[in-house]
Amino acid sequence: MHLHRRDLLRTLTATGFLGLPGLARSSTPPMKLVVVIADGGWDVTYCMDPKLGEPEIEGPEREEDPRDPDDREAVRTFSGLPIMVNEVKRPQVTQFFEEWGSRTAVINGLWLGTLAHDPCRERILSGSTLGTVPDMSVIAGYAHGQDLPLGSVDMSGLGQGGRYASSVGRVGYRSQLAMLLDSDAVFEPPRGVDWAYPQYRNTDADDVAIREIIRSRAERFRTRRGDGGHNDRLLDDFGISLERAERFAAERGLITEALELGSFPSLMTSTSLAVDFLSVGLCHSVLIDTSMRWDTHTDNFAQHSNYDLTFRGLNNLVTRLDDEGLLDETLVVVLSEMTRTPKFNASGGKDHWPYTSALMLGGGVVGGRVRGGTDGLLASRPVDLATGELSGAGSIIKYDNLAAGVLQMIGVDSEEWLPGIPPFMGATV
């Protein structure tokens, strides 16, 4: 029998740690969640929603090099999924779907209802326009990560913590988390000085003394202000946060070895680190950005390399999850806040279009099928939200339907977070 590293770690580190109030426990491990966002707006005709031959849509075929007979766009079917491929410009797309197409569901025709990045991003990540609803990864971490050092980790800088921001850890745009955890890290000083940050370092004895002072002050507050109710709950939460911080810091080696202080982590780094976080039980969910420039108003050609690098990173993510025995208990959702216009503009780019596509794979997903669809102008077609099948009597898949469906798939009651929104469950059948 193969013993995965995560199983050994669970055995070694299992504790009777108190959960957050009001959250029920389950004998079945809840589904983990990894959300990957291609921030900026990918062109879905380059991959998930091929429109080769559509008269009103200009796709990647316009950019073929006539001098290279191998540089040709084609629609290839992988385990039932029609995908636009180009073996010269986007070979990693082919490799990913050859390996994981049977586990992957494609959802096309997601409607965003706006053209601006910020509101589109807010909607696709949280299912809401309010700005106060946490994103899907935060909700998953809050609901299921009560026994972990962190509920969720935001490696993108794009997450929405809402009222549960305290349950979220952030890597930082310059990997500042490495500085917080690495006592040997050095920050670049201002120009013209002969010293560097930090100018003072705690000794181990200092750290022990500081922790003791903090804990003793908390107990003095309890003696003076304890009321058997609100104040005591705040102090209990404070104590829990200290213990969680210590448990997180105990795995500092994973983070300091992976992150380069001063640089935003690459997708390969982020995907590997995300699996490490999940496998050792540092968090329950992760939000990742592909860290590529998808907003191609002036040069849509960049979409080729973006897709190639993105699917290289996704292949790393899914392979690592599978190697760790986590794929069947982790839902992976890959999305972007919009797509590009059907036709090129005068600058060789494409502008904003209020629709998009998503990929789902992993636990609970029935792969090898396309759900939803778009017409000859990349606009949403109506579907049965329960099955994802095209249906004239159905409705289009909106951002809130998608978010509600993701929450349902990971064992969270979507009605609590998105009341009155029918969940899209097409990826599960």
C-alpha positions in Angstrom: 0.0 0.0 0.0 1.3 3.4 -1.0 1.3 5.9 1.9 1.1 9.5 0.7 3.0 12.1 2.6 -0.2 13.9 3.5 -1.4 10.7 5.3 1.8 10.5 7.4 1.6 14.2 8.2 -2.0 13.9 9.3 -1.1 11.1 11.6 1.8 12.9 13.1 0.2 16.3 13.5 -3.5 15.5 14.3 -4.8 17.5 17.2 -8.0 18.1 19.0 -8.0 21.7 18.0 -11.1 23.7 18.6 -13.2 24.7 15.6 -14.8 28.0 14.9 -18.2 28.5 16.5 -21.3 27.5 14.5 -19.5 25.2 12.0 -20.5 21.5 12.0 -18.0 18.8 11.6 -18.3 15.9 9.2 -16.9 12.4 9.2 -16.3 12.8 5.5 -13.3 15.0 4.7 -14.7 18.1 2.9 -13.6 18.9 -0.6 -10.5 21.2 -0.9 -10.6 24.0 -3.4 -7.9 25.5 -5.7 -9.0 28.5 -7.9 -6.7 29.6 -10.7 -7.6 33.0 -12.3 -6.2 34.2 -15.7 -6.5 37.8 -14.6 -7.0 40.2 -17.5 -9.4 38.3 -19.8 -8.3 35.3 -21.9 -9.5 34.7 -25.5 -11.5 31.5 -25.2 -11.3 30.9 -29.0 -7.7 30.0 -28.5 -8.6 27.0 -26.5 -11.9 26.1 -24.7 -14.4 27.5 -27.2 -13.1 26.9 -30.7 -14.9 28.9 -33.4 -12.9 27.9 -36.5 -14.9 28.8 -39.6 -17.4 31.0 -37.8 -17.9 34.0 -40.2 -18.3 36.7 -37.4 -15.4 35.5 -35.3 -11.7 36.0 -35.9 -9.7 33.5 -33.9 -6.1 32.4 -33.7 -6.1 31.1 -37.2 -5.6 34.8 -38.4 -2.1 34.6 -36.8 -0.8 31.5 -38.5 2.6 31.9 -40.2 2.1 30.9 -43.9 5.9 30.1 -44.0 5.6 27.4 -41.4 3.4 24.4 -42.5 3.2 23.2 -38.9 1.8 26.5 -37.5 -1.8 25.6 -38.1 -4.9 25.9 -35.9 -7.0 22.9 -35.5 -9.9 21.6 -33.4 -8.9 18.3 -31.7 -11.1 16.2 -29.5 -9.7 14.9 -26.2 -11.9 12.4 -24.4 -15.0 14.2 -25.8 -13.7 17.8 -25.4 -13.2 19.8 -28.6 -10.2 22.0 -28.0 -8.4 24.5 -30.3 -4.8 23.5 -30.5 -1.6 24.6 -32.3 1.4 22.3 -31.9 3.8 25.1 -32.6 2.5 27.9 -30.5 0.6 26.1 -27.7 1.9 22.5 -27.3 1.3 22.5 -23.6 -2.5 22.8 -24.2 -2.3 19.5 -26.1 -0.2 17.9 -23.5 -2.6 18.9 -20.7 -5.7 17.6 -22.4 -4.1 14.4 -23.5 -3.3 13.7 -19.9 -6.3 15.2 -18.1 -9.1 15.7 -20.6 -11.0 12.7 -19.3 -11.1 14.4 -15.8 -11.8 17.9 -17.1 -15.2 19.6 -17.7 -15.3 22.7 -19.9 -18.0 25.3 -19.2 -18.6 27.8 -22.0 -20.8 30.8 -22.2 -20.5 32.2 -18.6 -22.2 35.7 -18.5 -20.6 38.5 -16.5 -23.0 41.4 -17.3 -20.3 44.1 -17.4 -17.1 44.9 -19.3 -14.8 46.4 -16.6 -12.1 44.3 -15.0 -12.7 45.0 -11.3 -16.5 44.2 -11.2 -16.0 41.2 -13.6 -13.3 39.8 -11.3 -15.4 40.4 -8.2 -18.3 38.6 -9.8 -16.5 35.6 -11.1 -14.6 35.0 -7.8 -17.5 35.6 -5.4 -20.7 35.3 -7.4 -21.8 38.7 -6.1 -21.8 42.4 -7.0 -21.9 43.6 -3.4 -18.2 43.8 -2.7 -18.7 42.4 0.7 -19.2 38.7 -0.1 -15.9 36.7 0.3 -14.6 34.9 -2.8 -15.1 31.2 -3.2 -11.7 30.2 -1.8 -12.2 32.3 1.4 -15.7 30.8 1.9 -14.3 27.3 1.5 -11.4 28.0 3.9 -13.8 29.5 6.5 -16.3 26.7 6.3 -13.9 23.8 6.2 -10.5 25.0 7.5 -11.4 25.6 11.1 -8.8 23.0 12.3 -6.0 24.4 10.2 -3.5 27.2 10.7 -5.2 29.2 7.9 -8.6 28.7 6.1 -7.2 29.8 2.7 -4.1 31.3 1.1 -4.3 34.0 -1.5 -1.3 33.7 -3.8 -2.8 36.2 -6.3 -3.4 39.4 -4.4 -6.8 39.5 -6.0 -8.9 37.7 -3.4 -11.9 39.1 -1.5 -11.7 38.3 2.2 -14.8 40.3 3.3 -15.6 39.8 7.0 -13.4 36.7 7.0 -10.2 38.3 5.9 -8.6 37.2 9.2 -8.8 33.6 8.1 -6.8 34.3 4.9 -3.0 34.3 4.5 -1.4 36.3 1.7 1.9 35.6 0.0 2.3 39.3 -1.2 3.1 40.8 -4.5 6.8 40.7 -3.6 6.6 37.4 -1.7 6.7 39.3 1.6 5.5 36.2 3.4 9.0 34.8 3.1 10.4 37.8 5.0 7.9 37.3 7.9 9.0 33.6 8.2 12.7 33.7 7.4 14.8 35.2 10.2 17.8 35.4 7.8 16.0 37.3 5.1 17.4 40.7 4.1 15.4 43.6 2.6 17.2 45.8 0.1 17.9 49.1 1.8 17.3 52.6 0.3 20.0 53.7 -2.1 23.0 55.5 -0.7 23.1 53.8 2.7 25.5 51.3 4.1 23.0 49.2 6.1 20.2 46.8 5.3 16.9 45.7 6.8 16.3 44.3 9.3 18.5 46.3 11.6 17.6 44.1 14.6 16.9 40.4 14.9 15.2 38.6 17.7 17.1 35.7 19.4 15.2 32.5 20.1 15.1 33.6 23.7 13.5 36.9 22.7 10.8 35.0 20.7 10.0 32.9 23.7 9.8 35.9 26.0 7.6 37.8 23.6 5.1 34.9 23.3 5.0 34.6 27.1 4.3 38.3 27.5 1.5 38.2 24.9 -0.1 35.2 26.5 0.2 36.6 30.1 -1.4 39.9 29.0 -4.3 38.0 27.4 -4.9 36.2 30.7 -4.8 39.5 32.6 -7.4 40.9 30.3 -9.5 37.8 30.9 -9.2 38.3 34.6 -10.2 42.0 34.4 -12.6 41.9 31.4 -13.9 38.4 31.2 -17.7 38.3 31.0 -18.5 34.7 30.1 -19.6 36.0 26.7 -18.3 38.3 24.0 -15.0 39.3 25.7 -14.1 35.7 26.5 -14.8 34.6 22.9 -12.5 37.3 21.6 -9.7 36.1 23.9 -10.4 32.5 23.0 -10.1 33.5 19.3 -6.9 35.4 20.1 -5.4 32.3 21.7 -6.4 30.2 18.8 -4.8 32.6 16.4 -1.5 32.4 18.3 -1.5 28.6 18.1 -2.4 28.7 14.4 0.4 31.1 13.7 2.9 28.8 15.5 1.7 25.8 13.5 2.0 27.8 10.3 5.5 29.0 11.1 6.6 25.4 11.9 6.3 24.7 8.1 8.3 27.9 7.2 10.8 25.8 5.2 8.3 25.0 2.5 7.7 28.7 1.9 11.1 30.3 2.3 12.7 27.7 0.0 10.0 28.3 -2.7 9.6 32.1 -2.6 12.1 34.6 -3.8 11.8 37.8 -1.7 11.1 40.8 -4.0 9.6 38.8 -6.8 6.0 37.8 -7.6 5.9 33.9 -7.6 5.6 32.3 -11.0 2.7 30.0 -11.8 5.0 26.9 -11.5 6.1 28.1 -8.0 2.5 28.9 -7.0 1.0 25.6 -8.1 3.8 23.6 -6.4 3.4 25.6 -3.2 -0.3 25.3 -3.3 -0.1 21.5 -3.3 2.5 21.7 -0.5 0.1 23.8 1.6 -2.8 21.4 1.1 -0.8 18.3 1.6 0.7 19.3 4.9 -2.6 20.8 6.2 -1.6 24.5 6.3 -4.9 25.6 4.6 -8.0 24.2 3.0 -8.1 26.3 -0.2 -5.9 28.4 -2.4 -6.3 31.2 -4.9 -3.7 31.5 -7.6 -3.1 34.0 -10.4 -1.4 32.9 -13.6 0.7 36.0 -13.3 0.5 36.7 -17.1 -0.7 39.7 -19.1 -4.0 38.6 -20.6 -5.4 42.1 -21.3 -4.3 42.0 -24.9 -5.9 45.2 -26.3 -2.9 45.8 -28.6 -1.3 42.4 -29.2 -3.5 39.4 -29.0 -0.6 37.3 -30.1 0.5 37.1 -26.5 -2.5 34.8 -25.8 -0.5 32.0 -27.4 2.4 32.0 -24.9 -0.1 32.8 -22.1 -2.0 29.6 -22.8 1.1 27.6 -23.2 2.6 28.7 -19.9 -0.7 28.5 -18.1 -1.4 24.9 -19.1 2.2 24.0 -18.3 1.4 25.3 -14.8 -1.9 23.5 -14.6 -0.3 20.2 -15.6 2.1 20.7 -12.8 -0.7 21.5 -10.4 -2.9 18.5 -11.3 0.0 16.1 -11.5 1.3 17.1 -8.1 -2.2 16.8 -6.6 -2.5 13.3 -8.1 0.9 12.3 -6.9 -0.1 13.4 -3.4 -3.3 11.5 -3.5 -5.3 14.7 -3.3 -6.9 15.0 -6.8 -10.1 13.1 -5.9 -10.6 15.3 -2.9 -9.8 18.7 -4.4 -11.9 20.7 -6.8 -9.8 22.7 -9.3 -11.5 25.7 -11.0 -9.7 27.6 -13.7 -11.4 30.8 -14.9 -10.9 34.4 -16.2 -13.1 37.4 -15.6 -14.0 37.9 -19.3 -13.0 37.0 -22.8 -12.0 39.1 -25.8 -14.1 40.5 -28.6 -15.0 38.3 -31.5 -12.9 40.4 -33.9 -9.5 42.0 -33.8 -9.2 45.7 -33.4 -7.0 48.0 -35.5 -4.0 47.4 -33.1 -4.0 43.7 -33.6 -5.6 43.1 -30.2 -9.0 42.4 -28.9 -11.1 44.3 -26.4 -13.4 43.3 -23.5 -16.3 40.9 -24.0 -18.7 40.1 -21.1 -18.6 36.3 -21.4 -16.0 33.7 -20.4 -15.3 30.0 -20.0 -14.1 27.9 -17.1 -12.5 24.5 -16.5 -13.3 22.2 -13.6 -11.5 19.0 -12.7 -10.8 16.9 -9.7 -13.2 15.7 -7.0 -16.8 15.5 -8.0 -16.3 16.5 -11.6 -17.5 14.3 -14.5 -15.0 15.0 -17.2 -14.8 14.7 -20.9 -17.9 16.9 -21.6 -18.6 20.5 -22.6 -21.3 22.2 -20.6 -23.0 25.4 -21.8 -22.2 27.0 -25.1 -22.0 30.2 -27.1 -23.4 31.4 -30.4 -21.6 32.9 -33.5 -20.9 36.1 -31.5 -19.5 34.4 -28.4 -22.7 35.2 -26.4 -24.2 32.7 -23.9 -26.7 30.1 -25.0 -29.4 29.0 -22.5 -28.8 25.7 -20.7 -30.4 23.5 -18.1 -28.5 24.6 -14.9 -28.8 21.1 -13.4 -27.1 19.3 -16.3 -25.3 21.9 -18.4 -27.1 20.7 -21.5 -28.2 23.3 -24.0 -31.9 24.0 -23.6 -34.1 26.6 -25.2 -36.3 26.5 -22.1 -33.3 27.0 -19.8 -31.3 30.0 -18.7 -27.8 31.3 -19.4 -25.1 30.5 -16.9 -24.3 33.6 -14.9 -21.4 34.3 -12.6 -23.5 33.7 -9.5 -24.8 30.4 -10.8 -21.2 29.2 -11.2 -20.1 30.4 -7.8 -23.1 28.8 -6.1 -22.4 25.6 -8.0 -18.7 25.5 -6.8 -19.8 26.0 -3.2 -22.3 23.2 -3.5 -19.7 20.9 -5.0 -17.3 21.5 -2.1 -20.0 20.8 0.5 -21.0 24.4 1.4 -24.6 25.5 1.4 -24.7 28.1 -1.3 -28.0 29.5 -0.1 -26.2 30.8 3.0 -23.8 32.9 0.9 -25.8 33.5 -2.3 -29.4 33.3 -1.3 -31.9 32.7 -4.1 -29.3 31.8 -6.7 -29.7 28.5 -8.5 -26.4 26.6 -8.5 -24.9 25.4 -11.8 -24.3 21.7 -11.3 -23.6 20.7 -14.8 -20.0 19.6 -14.1 -21.2 16.9 -11.7 -23.3 14.9 -14.1 
